[in-house]
């Protein structure tokens, strides 16, 4: 019910990276687990594959593998794992897309063991920077339900999301480890501000006519004001705190379940892990995920986040400062979603990516109106 588990490396004899789900055999799993020290004298006697995707390796091949072992002592080993295989075209070499598998592997391997946030347990991973082949083996999410952007989440789930994000951010808040070379996007870097601003302006320009029919007049004014003062707000916001963040923090990158009447949240998908102000995660997830947004729901979630962060990281974030950063994070989330909206054409209900991006923008616009960002967000 908790954080990912770290593995002590017992062998450097790693198996080759699979390029198809059928390559994940009992012998391959045994070699992978033995290389991390997870497997000792036990043998893997069976590996039954259930494919979850039929796409190309570039989009990601996903599958569940049920495992059998030859010893009773293997009861502590996983009986089922989730396997993700990515084989990118070499044309992506040197681009941000090529860095995503490495970001996810680095998070699970190097930072997962130290976070108190609920994440899938990490069992094995490998990435080849030359071939851009990648494999990740983690805990299967049996008993959990992946978040649905169309259905959204309620107030209790919003509190749970805030709690897990605070646990995640507190583990690296202000840590000097973030000053070391890492594969993650640093949101305080000038080039990050420039990239996001350019993409958001392109999305706003490309789809303004359609968005003006969706947005309230005050939100249209806010978008113009936001993009005009983007660098001022973003730079001030990033100066407030610094931690490791999920990055693409949407509720469909989370899983949920109810335990004795209490909502629980699990965070997964770390391919866009960032370093920056943790309120970006909170603002994006709640503003795009809460099904019926109200200021009361947002304030309760922000207060939960503030309380857990102050307790876990031994800091003293005031209530007014937390609310101010949340409002700024929602405004920046609007820019983030405009950036992605600029990558797709007019809304196409038959296209899942297009449908998800436009539905996300609808929910985000409703949250912005509830918060009255054009009036309440000052900088």
Backbone torsions as a table, in degrees:
resi	resn	phi	psi	omega
1	UNK	NA	24.9	-173.3
2	UNK	-146.8	-144.2	-169.4
3	UNK	-71.6	166.5	176.8
4	UNK	-66.4	157.5	-177.0
5	UNK	-106.0	136.5	177.7
6	UNK	-88.2	156.1	-178.8
7	UNK	-122.0	137.1	173.4
8	UNK	-87.0	130.4	-175.3
9	UNK	-73.4	120.3	-178.6
10	UNK	-103.0	-18.1	-176.8
11	UNK	-151.5	147.2	176.4
12	UNK	-97.4	3.5	-178.4
13	UNK	-84.0	82.1	180.0
14	UNK	-83.4	146.7	176.2
15	UNK	-76.0	161.6	176.9
16	UNK	-62.5	149.5	178.6
17	UNK	-70.2	126.0	179.7
18	UNK	-71.3	147.8	176.6
19	UNK	-112.4	-1.7	176.7
20	UNK	-144.5	151.9	-179.4
21	UNK	-62.1	-30.7	-179.9
22	UNK	-68.2	-13.7	176.3
23	UNK	-75.3	-14.6	-177.8
24	UNK	-84.9	81.8	-178.6
25	UNK	-97.7	175.7	177.5
26	UNK	-60.8	-41.4	179.3
27	UNK	-65.1	-39.2	-179.8
28	UNK	-65.9	-44.3	179.3
29	UNK	-61.5	-42.1	179.7
30	UNK	-60.7	-44.6	179.5
31	UNK	-65.0	-40.4	179.8
32	UNK	-64.8	-48.2	-177.9
33	UNK	-67.5	-34.8	179.8
34	UNK	-69.4	-32.7	-178.9
35	UNK	-68.6	-23.3	179.4
36	UNK	-95.9	-8.2	-176.7
37	UNK	89.5	1.9	179.2
38	UNK	-70.6	-33.9	-178.2
39	UNK	-110.7	135.1	179.6
40	UNK	-113.7	-96.2	-179.1
41	UNK	-91.2	-12.6	-178.4
42	UNK	-66.6	154.4	173.7
43	UNK	-116.3	143.9	173.5
44	UNK	-87.4	114.3	-174.9
45	UNK	-98.4	-12.2	-180.0
46	UNK	-156.1	142.7	176.5
47	UNK	-143.2	102.8	-176.9
48	UNK	-101.6	119.5	-173.7
49	UNK	-92.6	136.2	169.3
50	UNK	-122.4	101.0	-179.6
51	UNK	-65.3	141.7	177.0
52	UNK	-109.7	-13.7	178.7
53	UNK	-136.2	159.0	176.0
54	UNK	-128.0	23.9	-177.6
55	UNK	-90.0	-178.6	177.3
56	UNK	-75.8	161.8	179.5
57	UNK	-62.8	-23.0	-179.8
58	UNK	-68.2	-35.7	177.0
59	UNK	-79.6	-19.2	-178.3
60	UNK	110.3	127.3	174.9
61	UNK	-104.7	125.4	-177.3
62	UNK	-120.4	142.5	177.5
63	UNK	-160.1	157.7	172.5
64	UNK	-103.9	139.2	179.5
65	UNK	-126.5	118.8	176.2
66	UNK	-88.7	129.3	-171.8
67	UNK	-113.7	146.1	174.5
68	UNK	-127.4	148.0	-177.6
69	UNK	-128.3	167.9	-174.2
70	UNK	-99.5	1.4	-176.3
71	UNK	-129.6	148.7	175.3
72	UNK	-65.8	-28.5	-179.5
73	UNK	-68.5	-8.1	-179.3
74	UNK	-79.8	6.7	-178.4
75	UNK	-61.6	-22.2	178.9
76	UNK	-84.3	-6.9	179.6
77	UNK	-87.8	155.2	-176.3
78	UNK	-68.4	135.9	176.5
79	UNK	-89.3	-17.4	177.3
80	UNK	-147.2	138.2	178.5
81	UNK	-131.9	157.6	173.9
82	UNK	-101.9	130.6	-178.0
83	UNK	-117.7	131.6	177.2
84	UNK	-124.2	123.6	179.8
85	UNK	-119.2	131.4	177.3
86	UNK	-128.3	128.8	175.2
87	UNK	-126.6	101.8	-176.7
88	UNK	-88.0	150.6	172.5
89	UNK	-65.1	143.6	-179.1
90	UNK	-65.0	-13.5	177.4
91	UNK	-67.5	-15.4	178.4
92	UNK	-84.6	-7.2	-175.5
93	UNK	-57.6	130.9	179.7
94	UNK	85.8	-0.4	-179.5
95	UNK	-102.7	163.6	177.1
96	UNK	-58.0	-32.0	179.9
97	UNK	-61.5	-38.4	-178.8
98	UNK	-68.1	-23.0	-177.6
99	UNK	-81.3	-16.5	-173.5
100	UNK	-61.6	-46.5	177.6
101	UNK	-61.4	-36.9	179.3
102	UNK	-67.8	-38.4	177.6
103	UNK	-61.0	-45.4	-178.0
104	UNK	-65.2	-45.1	178.7
105	UNK	-62.1	-44.2	-179.5
106	UNK	-61.7	-41.5	179.3
107	UNK	-62.3	-53.1	-176.4
108	UNK	-61.4	-42.7	-174.0
109	UNK	-76.4	-44.4	-169.9
110	UNK	-101.1	-26.2	-176.1
111	UNK	-115.8	-24.4	179.5
112	UNK	-56.3	-43.4	-177.7
113	UNK	-62.1	-23.2	-174.6
114	UNK	-101.0	-1.8	179.9
115	UNK	-93.3	142.5	176.1
116	UNK	-86.4	-7.7	178.9
117	UNK	-66.3	150.6	179.9
118	UNK	-80.3	112.8	-179.6
119	UNK	-135.2	162.9	176.0
120	UNK	-63.1	143.9	177.7
121	UNK	-69.8	135.3	-178.6
122	UNK	-92.5	131.5	179.3
123	UNK	-113.6	-38.1	-178.3
124	UNK	-166.5	149.4	174.4
125	UNK	-161.1	154.0	177.1
126	UNK	-155.7	148.7	179.8
127	UNK	-144.3	131.8	178.3
128	UNK	-107.3	113.0	-176.2
129	UNK	-69.7	-19.4	179.0
130	UNK	-83.7	-49.1	-177.4
131	UNK	-88.3	-13.3	-176.1
132	UNK	60.4	31.7	174.8
133	UNK	-94.4	142.5	-174.1
134	UNK	-146.5	143.5	172.7
135	UNK	-138.1	143.3	178.8
136	UNK	-137.4	130.1	178.3
137	UNK	-122.2	116.2	-177.1
138	UNK	-134.8	174.9	178.1
139	UNK	-60.1	137.7	173.4
140	UNK	-77.0	150.5	-173.7
141	UNK	-97.2	49.5	177.5
142	UNK	-62.3	131.6	179.2
143	UNK	90.5	-7.4	179.2
144	UNK	-106.3	152.2	176.8
145	UNK	-117.0	122.0	-179.9
146	UNK	-64.4	139.0	179.8
147	UNK	-60.0	146.1	-177.0
148	UNK	-117.3	115.5	-177.8
149	UNK	-63.9	-29.5	180.0
150	UNK	-74.9	-42.1	-179.5
151	UNK	-76.2	-37.3	-178.8
152	UNK	77.4	-175.2	179.9
153	UNK	-125.9	158.2	178.6
154	UNK	-93.5	-174.2	-175.7
155	UNK	-64.5	-40.7	-179.1
156	UNK	-65.3	-40.5	178.2
157	UNK	-68.3	-33.7	177.3
158	UNK	-62.4	-39.1	176.3
159	UNK	-62.9	-42.6	180.0
160	UNK	-64.3	-41.2	176.8
161	UNK	-59.7	-46.7	-179.6
162	UNK	-59.9	-39.4	-178.6
163	UNK	-64.9	-46.5	-177.9
164	UNK	-68.8	-36.5	178.2
165	UNK	-66.6	-37.8	176.7
166	UNK	-62.9	-40.1	176.8
167	UNK	-62.9	-42.3	178.8
168	UNK	-61.1	-51.7	-174.7
169	UNK	-69.0	-34.1	-177.2
170	UNK	-65.3	-25.7	-176.4
171	UNK	-69.4	-21.8	-179.6
172	UNK	-127.7	7.2	-176.3
173	UNK	-58.2	116.9	178.9
174	UNK	70.9	10.7	-176.6
175	UNK	-73.8	140.8	177.4
176	UNK	-70.2	-14.9	178.5
177	UNK	-62.8	-24.7	179.4
178	UNK	-75.4	-10.0	177.1
179	UNK	-85.9	-9.1	179.1
180	UNK	-81.1	160.5	176.8
181	UNK	-62.2	122.4	-179.2
182	UNK	-134.4	154.6	-178.7
183	UNK	-79.3	1.3	-174.4
184	UNK	-83.7	153.0	177.2
185	UNK	-73.7	125.5	178.6
186	UNK	-91.7	109.7	-174.4
187	UNK	-75.1	-8.0	175.4
188	UNK	-88.3	-9.3	-177.9
189	UNK	-72.4	138.9	179.9
190	UNK	-54.9	-37.1	-178.9
191	UNK	-67.1	-28.9	176.6
192	UNK	-68.8	-42.7	176.4
193	UNK	-59.5	-44.2	-176.7
194	UNK	-65.2	-44.2	-178.5
195	UNK	-63.2	-45.8	-178.9
196	UNK	-66.7	-41.1	-179.4
197	UNK	-64.8	-44.3	-179.9
198	UNK	-61.9	-44.8	180.0
199	UNK	-66.8	-39.0	179.5
200	UNK	-67.0	-41.8	177.5
201	UNK	-62.4	-39.4	179.0
202	UNK	-64.1	-42.9	178.9
203	UNK	-65.2	-40.9	179.2
204	UNK	-66.0	-42.4	179.5
205	UNK	-67.4	-41.8	-175.4
206	UNK	-68.9	-37.6	-171.7
207	UNK	-118.1	17.4	-175.0
208	UNK	-57.0	-44.7	-177.1
209	UNK	-58.5	-44.1	179.9
210	UNK	-70.0	-38.8	-178.1
211	UNK	-69.6	-31.2	179.5
212	UNK	-66.4	-23.8	175.0
213	UNK	-80.2	-19.0	179.2
214	UNK	-93.1	-40.4	-174.2
215	UNK	-81.6	152.3	169.4
216	UNK	-74.0	159.8	177.7
217	UNK	-56.1	-37.7	-179.7
218	UNK	-67.6	-33.4	179.2
219	UNK	-73.5	-34.0	174.1
220	UNK	-61.4	-45.0	177.3
221	UNK	-60.9	-41.2	-178.8
222	UNK	-63.5	-41.7	179.4
223	UNK	-59.2	-44.6	178.2
224	UNK	-61.9	-44.3	-179.1
225	UNK	-67.7	-40.1	-179.0
226	UNK	-62.3	-47.9	-178.8
227	UNK	-68.8	-31.0	178.0
228	UNK	-72.1	-27.7	-179.3
229	UNK	-116.3	23.1	-172.5
230	UNK	-57.8	-48.2	-173.8
231	UNK	-65.4	-38.6	178.8
232	UNK	-61.5	-48.7	-178.6
233	UNK	-67.4	-46.5	-175.3
234	UNK	-63.2	-42.7	-179.3
235	UNK	-67.5	-40.2	177.5
236	UNK	-65.8	-43.7	-178.7
237	UNK	-59.2	-45.8	-177.5
238	UNK	-70.8	-16.4	179.0
239	UNK	-79.0	-9.7	-173.7
240	UNK	-80.5	-37.5	179.5
241	UNK	-160.4	166.7	-174.5
242	UNK	-149.4	120.8	179.3
243	UNK	-153.0	175.5	176.3
244	UNK	-85.7	128.7	-173.8
245	UNK	-122.4	157.3	178.1
246	UNK	-67.4	-31.7	175.2
247	UNK	91.0	-76.8	179.8
248	UNK	-92.2	67.3	-165.5
249	UNK	-89.2	74.7	175.4
250	UNK	-105.7	160.1	-176.8
251	UNK	-70.4	-17.6	175.2
252	UNK	-81.3	1.9	168.5
253	UNK	-106.9	25.8	176.8
254	UNK	-136.5	164.3	174.1
255	UNK	-130.8	152.3	-173.3
256	UNK	-133.0	152.0	169.8
257	UNK	-160.6	161.3	-180.0
258	UNK	-103.8	128.2	178.3
259	UNK	-122.3	108.3	179.9
260	UNK	50.4	45.2	175.7
261	UNK	83.9	1.3	-179.6
262	UNK	-113.8	130.7	179.6
263	UNK	-71.1	135.2	177.3
264	UNK	-122.4	147.6	-178.8
265	UNK	-127.8	141.3	174.3
266	UNK	-123.7	136.3	-178.0
267	UNK	-102.1	134.1	175.7
268	UNK	-145.4	177.0	-177.7
269	UNK	68.5	95.5	-174.8
270	UNK	-115.3	26.7	-178.0
271	UNK	-75.0	-9.8	175.8
272	UNK	-125.3	36.1	179.5
273	UNK	-57.7	136.2	-178.0
274	UNK	-128.3	166.9	171.3
275	UNK	-116.8	125.6	-178.7
276	UNK	171.0	-162.0	179.3
277	UNK	-70.7	121.3	-175.7
278	UNK	-62.5	-19.2	178.6
279	UNK	-64.3	-17.9	174.2
280	UNK	-59.3	-44.9	178.0
281	UNK	-61.1	-46.8	-176.3
282	UNK	-65.3	-45.8	-178.9
283	UNK	-62.9	-44.8	-178.5
284	UNK	-66.1	-45.7	-175.2
285	UNK	-66.2	-43.5	-176.7
286	UNK	-77.0	-42.5	-176.5
287	UNK	-68.7	-27.0	178.3
288	UNK	-100.4	-8.3	-172.5
289	UNK	-112.9	-30.5	-176.1
290	UNK	-68.0	126.9	-172.4
291	UNK	-68.3	-43.4	179.7
292	UNK	-125.5	83.6	-172.8
293	UNK	-67.8	131.9	171.9
294	UNK	-137.2	154.9	177.7
295	UNK	-62.3	-34.8	179.4
296	UNK	-61.2	-44.1	178.6
297	UNK	-62.7	-44.5	-179.3
298	UNK	-65.9	-42.9	-179.2
299	UNK	-64.5	-38.4	178.3
300	UNK	-64.6	-41.0	179.6
301	UNK	-68.0	-41.3	178.7
302	UNK	-63.7	-39.8	179.4
303	UNK	-66.7	-37.9	175.4
304	UNK	-62.3	-45.9	178.8
305	UNK	-59.0	-47.7	-178.6
306	UNK	-61.4	-43.6	-179.1
307	UNK	-63.8	-45.4	-179.7
308	UNK	-67.9	-41.0	179.7
309	UNK	-63.1	-46.0	-180.0
310	UNK	-61.9	-39.7	-179.1
311	UNK	-71.8	-44.0	-174.4
312	UNK	-76.6	-38.9	-175.9
313	UNK	-98.5	2.9	179.7
314	UNK	53.5	47.9	177.9
315	UNK	-118.8	-179.3	-175.6
316	UNK	-136.2	65.3	179.2
317	UNK	-76.2	118.8	-178.7
318	UNK	-74.0	157.7	-177.4
319	UNK	-61.6	-42.9	-178.1
320	UNK	-68.2	-35.3	177.1
321	UNK	-67.3	-37.6	178.7
322	UNK	-65.9	-43.2	-179.1
323	UNK	-67.1	-39.5	178.0
324	UNK	-61.5	-45.3	-179.4
325	UNK	-68.1	-32.5	176.8
326	UNK	-65.2	-44.8	178.2
327	UNK	-60.0	-43.9	178.5
328	UNK	-63.3	-38.0	-179.5
329	UNK	-65.6	-36.8	177.5
330	UNK	-66.6	-41.2	176.1
331	UNK	-61.2	-42.3	178.1
332	UNK	-69.9	-30.5	175.5
333	UNK	-63.4	-35.6	176.9
334	UNK	-61.3	-42.2	176.7
335	UNK	-64.3	-41.7	179.8
336	UNK	-59.3	-44.1	-179.2
337	UNK	-73.8	-32.2	173.5
338	UNK	-62.5	-37.8	177.3
339	UNK	-56.3	-49.9	-178.0
340	UNK	-72.4	-33.3	178.8
341	UNK	-65.4	-30.3	178.2
342	UNK	-67.0	-12.5	-178.7
343	UNK	-90.6	-4.8	-179.3
344	UNK	-123.5	162.2	178.8
345	UNK	-79.0	-170.6	174.7
346	UNK	-54.9	156.5	-173.7
347	UNK	-54.8	131.0	178.0
348	UNK	-126.0	103.5	-177.1
349	UNK	-58.8	-24.0	-178.7
350	UNK	-82.2	-8.4	-178.8
351	UNK	-104.6	114.0	-176.8
352	UNK	-58.1	-38.9	-179.5
353	UNK	-66.8	-47.0	178.5
354	UNK	-61.2	-45.5	-178.5
355	UNK	-61.4	-43.3	-179.1
356	UNK	-64.8	-42.3	-177.2
357	UNK	-68.0	-37.0	178.9
358	UNK	-75.1	-36.9	177.1
359	UNK	-65.6	-38.7	176.6
360	UNK	-61.0	-41.0	180.0
361	UNK	-67.1	-35.4	177.3
362	UNK	-62.2	-46.9	-178.8
363	UNK	-67.0	-38.4	179.1
364	UNK	-64.2	-40.3	179.8
365	UNK	-65.0	-36.1	177.2
366	UNK	-65.1	-40.0	178.1
367	UNK	-65.3	-40.9	179.4
368	UNK	-62.5	-38.1	178.7
369	UNK	-68.5	-41.0	177.4
370	UNK	-59.1	-40.4	-178.9
371	UNK	-83.5	-9.8	179.4
372	UNK	49.5	56.3	-173.5
373	UNK	-59.3	-32.5	-178.7
374	UNK	-62.6	-26.7	178.8
375	UNK	-98.9	-40.2	-168.8
376	UNK	-85.2	-26.6	-176.3
377	UNK	-90.7	113.2	-179.6
378	UNK	-110.9	142.1	171.7
379	UNK	-153.4	NA	NA
